[in-house]
Amino acid sequence: VGDPNGVGGVIKSEGKKGKNKKVDPDVLGQCCVCDAPWERYVGKKKCFACGAPVLMCEKCLQLKLDTGTKEQQLSVRCPLCFEDGRTEAATEAELIENGMLAKGTEKAG
């Protein structure tokens, strides 16, 4: 898993999708789709599940995964949402007082 004290606050994930990519120690981040070393935020891409900005390499940007099928859109997730298994679209959730609650579910308590 990553070092919570990563360089510049960037947490490196080691093969979050089961890939054994070579990590470049000079690059702070990775593409959220293919795990390629990447550190430039371009294209204004957001996590499918939470809406946080994500890093996406030029190759994956060209695939336009964020506008494809739901399966393709699920590949555009931040490391936290991927690890938590979040699959509900951020646009389909409604904010509540201390977190997110999917539409159509009831608030506990």
Long-range contacts (C-beta under 8 A, 24 or more apart in sequence): 2-79, 10-39, 11-79, 13-79, 16-79, 16-82, 16-83, 17-82, 29-55, 30-55, 31-55, 31-56, 31-57, 31-59, 31-60, 32-56, 32-60, 32-75, 32-76, 32-77, 32-78, 32-79, 32-82, 33-57, 33-60, 33-63, 33-65, 33-75, 33-76, 34-59, 34-60, 36-60, 45-76, 46-76, 46-90, 47-76, 47-77, 47-78, 47-81, 47-90, 48-73, 48-74, 48-76, 48-77, 48-81, 48-89, 48-90, 49-77, 49-78, 49-81, 49-86, 49-87, 49-88, 49-89, 49-90, 50-77, 50-78, 50-80, 50-81, 50-86, 50-90, 50-100, 51-90, 52-78, 52-80, 52-81, 54-78
